[in-house]
Amino acid sequence: MTDDGTAAAAATSTLGYEQARDELIEVVRRLEAGGTTLEESLALWERGEELAKVCRHWLEGARARLDAALARPDGESGAASDG
């Protein structure tokens, strides 16, 4: 028998940034609209937390790539040139 939490985490980790962001927007919309039971609201909240982690992971990765690119000396593009 598989653990539902582990399966959900694995499925969430394969989401791209845009997919996670869009789903998170929908979760927030549903929570703000109300009309859900306490159990449904808690499940939505937990899903939102997972999606926020995915978005944060992608954004931290993008920030690291930008920082690395900005840290390179001027004119260094990663390819050797004989100029």
Beta strands, then each sheet from edge to edge (+ up, - down):
end
